[in-house]
Amino acid sequence: MRCSQHAPPTPGDDTIAGKGALTELGCSYVDLITGFRGIATAKAIHIEGRSQTQLTPRSTPKSRLDESTPSVPAEWFEDGRLARLPMGKITII
């Protein structure tokens, strides 16, 4: 899944997650409270209450090969806490 090519929203824009727009799977987001960064890999849309997005942090090639390096688990965040990051080059190994 790929993130769309449109420019990321800027703070104060109505398209920021939580202000009417849903997060897009495959795009990179940051949690504005904790600073946790990751790629949106799952979405939970609730009938009552806010929607949530699961962010999975990117792993480096070294951490994939080195078993002594602990992996960082994916985390769930309410969409209102997330801001989309600018698109960067993604290398799939």
PDB file as gemmi writes it, atoms N, CA and C in Angstrom:
CRYST1    1.000    1.000    1.000  90.00  90.00  90.00 P 1                      
ATOM      1  N   MET A   1       0.838  -1.158   0.000  1.00  0.00           N  
ATOM      2  CA  MET A   1       0.000   0.000   0.000  1.00  0.00           C  
ATOM      3  C   MET A   1       0.893   1.233   0.000  1.00  0.00           C  
ATOM      4  N   ARG A   2       0.532   2.183  -0.793  1.00  0.00           N  
ATOM      5  CA  ARG A   2       1.341   3.397  -0.888  1.00  0.00           C  
ATOM      6  C   ARG A   2       0.551   4.606  -0.416  1.00  0.00           C  
ATOM      7  N   CYS A   3       1.263   5.541   0.125  1.00  0.00           N  
ATOM      8  CA  CYS A   3       0.673   6.794   0.551  1.00  0.00           C  
ATOM      9  C   CYS A   3       0.392   7.634  -0.694  1.00  0.00           C  
ATOM     10  N   SER A   4      -0.700   8.393  -0.710  1.00  0.00           N  
ATOM     11  CA  SER A   4      -1.012   9.217  -1.874  1.00  0.00           C  
ATOM     12  C   SER A   4       0.038  10.309  -2.051  1.00  0.00           C  
ATOM     13  N   GLN A   5       0.115  10.846  -3.224  1.00  0.00           N  
ATOM     14  CA  GLN A   5       1.167  11.801  -3.561  1.00  0.00           C  
ATOM     15  C   GLN A   5       0.851  13.239  -3.162  1.00  0.00           C  
ATOM     16  N   HIS A   6      -0.350  13.497  -2.625  1.00  0.00           N  
ATOM     17  CA  HIS A   6      -0.658  14.885  -2.278  1.00  0.00           C  
ATOM     18  C   HIS A   6       0.186  15.339  -1.092  1.00  0.00           C  
ATOM     19  N   ALA A   7       0.361  16.634  -0.988  1.00  0.00           N  
ATOM     20  CA  ALA A   7       1.220  17.194   0.057  1.00  0.00           C  
ATOM     21  C   ALA A   7       0.611  16.953   1.431  1.00  0.00           C  
ATOM     22  N   PRO A   8       1.452  16.748   2.451  1.00  0.00           N  
ATOM     23  CA  PRO A   8       0.925  16.547   3.799  1.00  0.00           C  
ATOM     24  C   PRO A   8       0.274  17.822   4.311  1.00  0.00           C  
ATOM     25  N   PRO A   9      -0.706  17.698   5.195  1.00  0.00           N  
ATOM     26  CA  PRO A   9      -1.341  18.894   5.743  1.00  0.00           C  
ATOM     27  C   PRO A   9      -0.398  19.644   6.669  1.00  0.00           C  
ATOM     28  N   THR A  10      -0.679  20.901   6.835  1.00  0.00           N  
ATOM     29  CA  THR A  10       0.106  21.723   7.747  1.00  0.00           C  
ATOM     30  C   THR A  10      -0.709  21.955   9.016  1.00  0.00           C  
ATOM     31  N   PRO A  11      -0.063  22.206  10.156  1.00  0.00           N  
ATOM     32  CA  PRO A  11      -0.815  22.441  11.386  1.00  0.00           C  
ATOM     33  C   PRO A  11      -1.837  23.554  11.207  1.00  0.00           C  
ATOM     34  N   GLY A  12      -3.039  23.325  11.717  1.00  0.00           N  
ATOM     35  CA  GLY A  12      -4.115  24.301  11.588  1.00  0.00           C  
ATOM     36  C   GLY A  12      -4.978  24.067  10.369  1.00  0.00           C  
ATOM     37  N   ASP A  13      -4.553  23.208   9.465  1.00  0.00           N  
ATOM     38  CA  ASP A  13      -5.313  22.877   8.276  1.00  0.00           C  
ATOM     39  C   ASP A  13      -6.454  21.942   8.659  1.00  0.00           C  
ATOM     40  N   ASP A  14      -7.596  22.060   8.005  1.00  0.00           N  
ATOM     41  CA  ASP A  14      -8.748  21.216   8.312  1.00  0.00           C  
ATOM     42  C   ASP A  14      -8.548  19.771   7.911  1.00  0.00           C  
ATOM     43  N   THR A  15      -7.496  19.454   7.162  1.00  0.00           N  
ATOM     44  CA  THR A  15      -7.294  18.076   6.727  1.00  0.00           C  
ATOM     45  C   THR A  15      -6.422  17.275   7.693  1.00  0.00           C  
ATOM     46  N   ILE A  16      -5.986  17.879   8.792  1.00  0.00           N  
ATOM     47  CA  ILE A  16      -5.210  17.119   9.773  1.00  0.00           C  
ATOM     48  C   ILE A  16      -6.117  16.061  10.379  1.00  0.00           C  
ATOM     49  N   ALA A  17      -5.561  14.891  10.641  1.00  0.00           N  
ATOM     50  CA  ALA A  17      -6.338  13.796  11.221  1.00  0.00           C  
ATOM     51  C   ALA A  17      -7.043  14.281  12.486  1.00  0.00           C  
ATOM     52  N   GLY A  18      -8.299  13.899  12.623  1.00  0.00           N  
ATOM     53  CA  GLY A  18      -9.060  14.306  13.789  1.00  0.00           C  
ATOM     54  C   GLY A  18      -9.932  15.515  13.546  1.00  0.00           C  
ATOM     55  N   LYS A  19      -9.742  16.203  12.434  1.00  0.00           N  
ATOM     56  CA  LYS A  19     -10.574  17.352  12.104  1.00  0.00           C  
ATOM     57  C   LYS A  19     -11.397  17.041  10.864  1.00  0.00           C  
ATOM     58  N   GLY A  20     -11.962  15.850  10.815  1.00  0.00           N  
ATOM     59  CA  GLY A  20     -12.833  15.484   9.714  1.00  0.00           C  
ATOM     60  C   GLY A  20     -12.191  14.550   8.717  1.00  0.00           C  
ATOM     61  N   ALA A  21     -10.893  14.538   8.622  1.00  0.00           N  
ATOM     62  CA  ALA A  21     -10.216  13.678   7.655  1.00  0.00           C  
ATOM     63  C   ALA A  21      -9.715  12.419   8.352  1.00  0.00           C  
ATOM     64  N   LEU A  22      -9.758  11.312   7.650  1.00  0.00           N  
ATOM     65  CA  LEU A  22      -9.240  10.066   8.193  1.00  0.00           C  
ATOM     66  C   LEU A  22      -7.772   9.926   7.830  1.00  0.00           C  
ATOM     67  N   THR A  23      -7.042   9.211   8.653  1.00  0.00           N  
ATOM     68  CA  THR A  23      -5.661   8.930   8.315  1.00  0.00           C  
ATOM     69  C   THR A  23      -5.638   7.956   7.147  1.00  0.00           C  
ATOM     70  N   GLU A  24      -4.559   7.972   6.411  1.00  0.00           N  
ATOM     71  CA  GLU A  24      -4.426   7.145   5.217  1.00  0.00           C  
ATOM     72  C   GLU A  24      -3.384   6.063   5.475  1.00  0.00           C  
ATOM     73  N   LEU A  25      -3.773   4.806   5.250  1.00  0.00           N  
ATOM     74  CA  LEU A  25      -2.844   3.703   5.459  1.00  0.00           C  
ATOM     75  C   LEU A  25      -1.657   3.837   4.517  1.00  0.00           C  
ATOM     76  N   GLY A  26      -0.475   3.523   5.022  1.00  0.00           N  
ATOM     77  CA  GLY A  26       0.745   3.605   4.231  1.00  0.00           C  
ATOM     78  C   GLY A  26       1.474   4.922   4.367  1.00  0.00           C  
ATOM     79  N   CYS A  27       0.841   5.927   4.966  1.00  0.00           N  
ATOM     80  CA  CYS A  27       1.477   7.230   5.166  1.00  0.00           C  
ATOM     81  C   CYS A  27       2.164   7.265   6.533  1.00  0.00           C  
ATOM     82  N   SER A  28       3.142   8.142   6.664  1.00  0.00           N  
ATOM     83  CA  SER A  28       3.873   8.293   7.927  1.00  0.00           C  
ATOM     84  C   SER A  28       3.212   9.373   8.779  1.00  0.00           C  
ATOM     85  N   TYR A  29       3.097   9.077  10.076  1.00  0.00           N  
ATOM     86  CA  TYR A  29       2.480  10.005  11.026  1.00  0.00           C  
ATOM     87  C   TYR A  29       3.337  10.099  12.278  1.00  0.00           C  
ATOM     88  N   VAL A  30       3.121  11.186  13.027  1.00  0.00           N  
ATOM     89  CA  VAL A  30       3.758  11.361  14.328  1.00  0.00           C  
ATOM     90  C   VAL A  30       2.661  11.648  15.341  1.00  0.00           C  
ATOM     91  N   ASP A  31       2.768  11.044  16.516  1.00  0.00           N  
ATOM     92  CA  ASP A  31       1.859  11.347  17.615  1.00  0.00           C  
ATOM     93  C   ASP A  31       2.321  12.658  18.227  1.00  0.00           C  
ATOM     94  N   LEU A  32       1.434  13.635  18.276  1.00  0.00           N  
ATOM     95  CA  LEU A  32       1.813  14.967  18.744  1.00  0.00           C  
ATOM     96  C   LEU A  32       2.096  15.018  20.239  1.00  0.00           C  
ATOM     97  N   ILE A  33       1.659  14.032  20.999  1.00  0.00           N  
ATOM     98  CA  ILE A  33       1.876  14.041  22.440  1.00  0.00           C  
ATOM     99  C   ILE A  33       3.179  13.330  22.816  1.00  0.00           C  
ATOM    100  N   THR A  34       3.402  12.136  22.266  1.00  0.00           N  
ATOM    101  CA  THR A  34       4.578  11.351  22.662  1.00  0.00           C  
ATOM    102  C   THR A  34       5.748  11.464  21.693  1.00  0.00           C  
ATOM    103  N   GLY A  35       5.492  11.903  20.456  1.00  0.00           N  
ATOM    104  CA  GLY A  35       6.543  11.974  19.453  1.00  0.00           C  
ATOM    105  C   GLY A  35       6.776  10.651  18.732  1.00  0.00           C  
ATOM    106  N   PHE A  36       5.969   9.624  19.039  1.00  0.00           N  
ATOM    107  CA  PHE A  36       6.090   8.314  18.391  1.00  0.00           C  
ATOM    108  C   PHE A  36       5.829   8.485  16.896  1.00  0.00           C  
ATOM    109  N   ARG A  37       6.729   7.940  16.070  1.00  0.00           N  
ATOM    110  CA  ARG A  37       6.600   8.044  14.613  1.00  0.00           C  
ATOM    111  C   ARG A  37       6.443   6.659  14.012  1.00  0.00           C  
ATOM    112  N   GLY A  38       5.639   6.577  12.970  1.00  0.00           N  
ATOM    113  CA  GLY A  38       5.480   5.301  12.301  1.00  0.00           C  
ATOM    114  C   GLY A  38       4.590   5.409  11.082  1.00  0.00           C  
ATOM    115  N   ILE A  39       4.409   4.272  10.440  1.00  0.00           N  
ATOM    116  CA  ILE A  39       3.581   4.174   9.252  1.00  0.00           C  
ATOM    117  C   ILE A  39       2.221   3.635   9.668  1.00  0.00           C  
ATOM    118  N   ALA A  40       1.151   4.243   9.150  1.00  0.00           N  
ATOM    119  CA  ALA A  40      -0.201   3.783   9.458  1.00  0.00           C  
ATOM    120  C   ALA A  40      -0.418   2.420   8.813  1.00  0.00           C  
ATOM    121  N   THR A  41      -0.603   1.386   9.644  1.00  0.00           N  
ATOM    122  CA  THR A  41      -0.737   0.025   9.144  1.00  0.00           C  
ATOM    123  C   THR A  41      -2.104  -0.593   9.421  1.00  0.00           C  
ATOM    124  N   ALA A  42      -2.913   0.022  10.276  1.00  0.00           N  
ATOM    125  CA  ALA A  42      -4.244  -0.504  10.567  1.00  0.00           C  
ATOM    126  C   ALA A  42      -5.135   0.652  11.005  1.00  0.00           C  
ATOM    127  N   LYS A  43      -6.441   0.468  10.851  1.00  0.00           N  
ATOM    128  CA  LYS A  43      -7.405   1.521  11.155  1.00  0.00           C  
ATOM    129  C   LYS A  43      -8.580   0.914  11.906  1.00  0.00           C  
ATOM    130  N   ALA A  44      -9.042   1.572  12.959  1.00  0.00           N  
ATOM    131  CA  ALA A  44     -10.231   1.155  13.696  1.00  0.00           C  
ATOM    132  C   ALA A  44     -11.204   2.326  13.703  1.00  0.00           C  
ATOM    133  N   ILE A  45     -12.340   2.142  13.058  1.00  0.00           N  
ATOM    134  CA  ILE A  45     -13.355   3.194  12.992  1.00  0.00           C  
ATOM    135  C   ILE A  45     -14.490   2.773  13.917  1.00  0.00           C  
ATOM    136  N   HIS A  46     -14.700   3.548  14.971  1.00  0.00           N  
ATOM    137  CA  HIS A  46     -15.684   3.214  15.984  1.00  0.00           C  
ATOM    138  C   HIS A  46     -17.007   3.917  15.703  1.00  0.00           C  
ATOM    139  N   ILE A  47     -18.105   3.243  15.998  1.00  0.00           N  
ATOM    140  CA  ILE A  47     -19.422   3.844  15.799  1.00  0.00           C  
ATOM    141  C   ILE A  47     -19.584   5.053  16.715  1.00  0.00           C  
ATOM    142  N   GLU A  48     -19.210   4.879  17.961  1.00  0.00           N  
ATOM    143  CA  GLU A  48     -19.266   5.980  18.930  1.00  0.00           C  
ATOM    144  C   GLU A  48     -17.857   6.286  19.391  1.00  0.00           C  
ATOM    145  N   GLY A  49     -17.460   7.505  19.278  1.00  0.00           N  
ATOM    146  CA  GLY A  49     -16.115   7.879  19.712  1.00  0.00           C  
ATOM    147  C   GLY A  49     -15.180   8.101  18.544  1.00  0.00           C  
ATOM    148  N   ARG A  50     -13.934   8.347  18.873  1.00  0.00           N  
ATOM    149  CA  ARG A  50     -12.931   8.673  17.864  1.00  0.00           C  
ATOM    150  C   ARG A  50     -12.358   7.430  17.204  1.00  0.00           C  
ATOM    151  N   SER A  51     -11.927   7.621  15.973  1.00  0.00           N  
ATOM    152  CA  SER A  51     -11.255   6.552  15.248  1.00  0.00           C  
ATOM    153  C   SER A  51      -9.803   6.478  15.691  1.00  0.00           C  
ATOM    154  N   GLN A  52      -9.216   5.302  15.533  1.00  0.00           N  
ATOM    155  CA  GLN A  52      -7.828   5.094  15.925  1.00  0.00           C  
ATOM    156  C   GLN A  52      -7.039   4.529  14.753  1.00  0.00           C  
ATOM    157  N   THR A  53      -5.742   4.820  14.759  1.00  0.00           N  
ATOM    158  CA  THR A  53      -4.827   4.315  13.745  1.00  0.00           C  
ATOM    159  C   THR A  53      -3.656   3.648  14.438  1.00  0.00           C  
ATOM    160  N   GLN A  54      -3.237   2.503  13.908  1.00  0.00           N  
ATOM    161  CA  GLN A  54      -2.069   1.811  14.443  1.00  0.00           C  
ATOM    162  C   GLN A  54      -0.844   2.283  13.676  1.00  0.00           C  
ATOM    163  N   LEU A  55       0.166   2.745  14.413  1.00  0.00           N  
ATOM    164  CA  LEU A  55       1.430   3.159  13.808  1.00  0.00           C  
ATOM    165  C   LEU A  55       2.478   2.090  14.068  1.00  0.00           C  
ATOM    166  N   THR A  56       3.140   1.662  13.010  1.00  0.00           N  
ATOM    167  CA  THR A  56       4.217   0.690  13.111  1.00  0.00           C  
ATOM    168  C   THR A  56       5.517   1.411  12.800  1.00  0.00           C  
ATOM    169  N   PRO A  57       6.450   1.443  13.755  1.00  0.00           N  
ATOM    170  CA  PRO A  57       7.711   2.143  13.497  1.00  0.00           C  
ATOM    171  C   PRO A  57       8.515   1.436  12.427  1.00  0.00           C  
ATOM    172  N   ARG A  58       9.269   2.212  11.681  1.00  0.00           N  
ATOM    173  CA  ARG A  58      10.160   1.624  10.671  1.00  0.00           C  
ATOM    174  C   ARG A  58      11.331   0.975  11.381  1.00  0.00           C  
ATOM    175  N   SER A  59      11.759  -0.148  10.856  1.00  0.00           N  
ATOM    176  CA  SER A  59      12.939  -0.793  11.428  1.00  0.00           C  
ATOM    177  C   SER A  59      14.105  -0.590  10.478  1.00  0.00           C  
ATOM    178  N   THR A  60      15.284  -0.521  11.043  1.00  0.00           N  
ATOM    179  CA  THR A  60      16.479  -0.364  10.229  1.00  0.00           C  
ATOM    180  C   THR A  60      16.995  -1.748   9.843  1.00  0.00           C  
ATOM    181  N   PRO A  61      17.725  -1.852   8.750  1.00  0.00           N  
ATOM    182  CA  PRO A  61      18.261  -3.156   8.372  1.00  0.00           C  
ATOM    183  C   PRO A  61      19.092  -3.794   9.479  1.00  0.00           C  
ATOM    184  N   LYS A  62      19.841  -2.985  10.259  1.00  0.00           N  
ATOM    185  CA  LYS A  62      20.670  -3.535  11.328  1.00  0.00           C  
ATOM    186  C   LYS A  62      19.795  -4.191  12.402  1.00  0.00           C  
ATOM    187  N   SER A  63      18.702  -3.527  12.776  1.00  0.00           N  
ATOM    188  CA  SER A  63      17.869  -4.080  13.838  1.00  0.00           C  
ATOM    189  C   SER A  63      17.156  -5.348  13.392  1.00  0.00           C  
ATOM    190  N   ARG A  64      16.933  -5.515  12.105  1.00  0.00           N  
ATOM    191  CA  ARG A  64      16.318  -6.744  11.613  1.00  0.00           C  
ATOM    192  C   ARG A  64      17.285  -7.917  11.727  1.00  0.00           C  
ATOM    193  N   LEU A  65      18.567  -7.635  11.575  1.00  0.00           N  
ATOM    194  CA  LEU A  65      19.564  -8.698  11.576  1.00  0.00           C  
ATOM    195  C   LEU A  65      20.112  -8.978  12.976  1.00  0.00           C  
ATOM    196  N   ASP A  66      20.140  -7.980  13.814  1.00  0.00           N  
ATOM    197  CA  ASP A  66      20.714  -8.109  15.144  1.00  0.00           C  
ATOM    198  C   ASP A  66      19.618  -8.484  16.139  1.00  0.00           C  
ATOM    199  N   GLU A  67      19.595  -9.742  16.571  1.00  0.00           N  
ATOM    200  CA  GLU A  67      18.537 -10.212  17.457  1.00  0.00           C  
ATOM    201  C   GLU A  67      18.640  -9.621  18.857  1.00  0.00           C  
ATOM    202  N   SER A  68      19.789  -9.058  19.216  1.00  0.00           N  
ATOM    203  CA  SER A  68      19.929  -8.470  20.548  1.00  0.00           C  
ATOM    204  C   SER A  68      19.247  -7.100  20.623  1.00  0.00           C  
ATOM    205  N   THR A  69      18.933  -6.498  19.476  1.00  0.00           N  
ATOM    206  CA  THR A  69      18.256  -5.210  19.456  1.00  0.00           C  
ATOM    207  C   THR A  69      16.756  -5.450  19.618  1.00  0.00           C  
ATOM    208  N   PRO A  70      16.155  -4.917  20.678  1.00  0.00           N  
ATOM    209  CA  PRO A  70      14.721  -5.144  20.861  1.00  0.00           C  
ATOM    210  C   PRO A  70      13.922  -4.398  19.797  1.00  0.00           C  
ATOM    211  N   SER A  71      12.866  -5.030  19.316  1.00  0.00           N  
ATOM    212  CA  SER A  71      12.022  -4.369  18.330  1.00  0.00           C  
ATOM    213  C   SER A  71      10.990  -3.512  19.057  1.00  0.00           C  
ATOM    214  N   VAL A  72      10.568  -2.438  18.414  1.00  0.00           N  
ATOM    215  CA  VAL A  72       9.563  -1.545  18.980  1.00  0.00           C  
ATOM    216  C   VAL A  72       8.208  -1.991  18.448  1.00  0.00           C  
ATOM    217  N   PRO A  73       7.268  -2.304  19.326  1.00  0.00           N  
ATOM    218  CA  PRO A  73       5.963  -2.777  18.863  1.00  0.00           C  
ATOM    219  C   PRO A  73       5.120  -1.641  18.287  1.00  0.00           C  
ATOM    220  N   ALA A  74       4.166  -2.017  17.466  1.00  0.00           N  
ATOM    221  CA  ALA A  74       3.214  -1.045  16.923  1.00  0.00           C  
ATOM    222  C   ALA A  74       2.323  -0.544  18.061  1.00  0.00           C  
ATOM    223  N   GLU A  75       1.836   0.670  17.927  1.00  0.00           N  
ATOM    224  CA  GLU A  75       0.980   1.278  18.949  1.00  0.00           C  
ATOM    225  C   GLU A  75      -0.254   1.885  18.294  1.00  0.00           C  
ATOM    226  N   TRP A  76      -1.365   1.941  19.049  1.00  0.00           N  
ATOM    227  CA  TRP A  76      -2.612   2.543  18.587  1.00  0.00           C  
ATOM    228  C   TRP A  76      -2.729   3.960  19.137  1.00  0.00           C  
ATOM    229  N   PHE A  77      -3.211   4.907  18.286  1.00  0.00           N  
ATOM    230  CA  PHE A  77      -3.386   6.302  18.686  1.00  0.00           C  
ATOM    231  C   PHE A  77      -4.707   6.819  18.133  1.00  0.00           C  
ATOM    232  N   GLU A  78      -5.345   7.717  18.893  1.00  0.00           N  
ATOM    233  CA  GLU A  78      -6.528   8.389  18.371  1.00  0.00           C  
ATOM    234  C   GLU A  78      -6.103   9.300  17.233  1.00  0.00           C  
ATOM    235  N   ASP A  79      -6.940   9.383  16.198  1.00  0.00           N  
ATOM    236  CA  ASP A  79      -6.582  10.167  15.014  1.00  0.00           C  
ATOM    237  C   ASP A  79      -6.331  11.638  15.330  1.00  0.00           C  
ATOM    238  N   GLY A  80      -7.008  12.182  16.333  1.00  0.00           N  
ATOM    239  CA  GLY A  80      -6.832  13.588  16.687  1.00  0.00           C  
ATOM    240  C   GLY A  80      -5.446  13.914  17.212  1.00  0.00           C  
ATOM    241  N   ARG A  81      -4.680  12.894  17.609  1.00  0.00           N  
ATOM    242  CA  ARG A  81      -3.321  13.100  18.122  1.00  0.00           C  
ATOM    243  C   ARG A  81      -2.266  13.004  17.035  1.00  0.00           C  
ATOM    244  N   LEU A  82      -2.656  12.654  15.821  1.00  0.00           N  
ATOM    245  CA  LEU A  82      -1.676  12.377  14.767  1.00  0.00           C  
ATOM    246  C   LEU A  82      -1.552  13.515  13.770  1.00  0.00           C  
ATOM    247  N   ALA A  83      -0.336  13.738  13.307  1.00  0.00           N  
ATOM    248  CA  ALA A  83      -0.059  14.684  12.220  1.00  0.00           C  
ATOM    249  C   ALA A  83       0.732  13.929  11.161  1.00  0.00           C  
ATOM    250  N   ARG A  84       0.359  14.140   9.917  1.00  0.00           N  
ATOM    251  CA  ARG A  84       1.029  13.448   8.823  1.00  0.00           C  
ATOM    252  C   ARG A  84       2.403  14.051   8.576  1.00  0.00           C  
ATOM    253  N   LEU A  85       3.382  13.188   8.349  1.00  0.00           N  
ATOM    254  CA  LEU A  85       4.746  13.629   8.059  1.00  0.00           C  
ATOM    255  C   LEU A  85       4.927  13.740   6.550  1.00  0.00           C  
ATOM    256  N   PRO A  86       5.855  14.592   6.097  1.00  0.00           N  
ATOM    257  CA  PRO A  86       6.123  14.697   4.660  1.00  0.00           C  
ATOM    258  C   PRO A  86       6.614  13.355   4.127  1.00  0.00           C  
ATOM    259  N   MET A  87       6.313  13.106   2.886  1.00  0.00           N  
ATOM    260  CA  MET A  87       6.744  11.844   2.273  1.00  0.00           C  
ATOM    261  C   MET A  87       8.255  11.850   2.092  1.00  0.00           C  
ATOM    262  N   GLY A  88       8.864  10.742   2.380  1.00  0.00           N  
ATOM    263  CA  GLY A  88      10.298  10.587   2.176  1.00  0.00           C  
ATOM    264  C   GLY A  88      10.541   9.370   1.316  1.00  0.00           C  
ATOM    265  N   LYS A  89      11.772   9.145   0.998  1.00  0.00           N  
ATOM    266  CA  LYS A  89      12.131   7.979   0.192  1.00  0.00           C  
ATOM    267  C   LYS A  89      12.031   6.742   1.063  1.00  0.00           C  
ATOM    268  N   ILE A  90      11.304   5.752   0.589  1.00  0.00           N  
ATOM    269  CA  ILE A  90      11.153   4.495   1.311  1.00  0.00           C  
ATOM    270  C   ILE A  90      11.899   3.413   0.530  1.00  0.00           C  
ATOM    271  N   THR A  91      12.800   2.747   1.196  1.00  0.00           N  
ATOM    272  CA  THR A  91      13.546   1.664   0.572  1.00  0.00           C  
ATOM    273  C   THR A  91      13.073   0.352   1.148  1.00  0.00           C  
ATOM    274  N   ILE A  92      12.654  -0.547   0.281  1.00  0.00           N  
ATOM    275  CA  ILE A  92      12.225  -1.872   0.723  1.00  0.00           C  
ATOM    276  C   ILE A  92      13.363  -2.827   0.493  1.00  0.00           C  
ATOM    277  N   ILE A  93      13.778  -3.501   1.570  1.00  0.00           N  
ATOM    278  CA  ILE A  93      14.921  -4.421   1.491  1.00  0.00           C  
ATOM    279  C   ILE A  93      14.413  -5.836   1.508  1.00  0.00           C  
TER     280      ILE A  93                                                      
END                                                                             
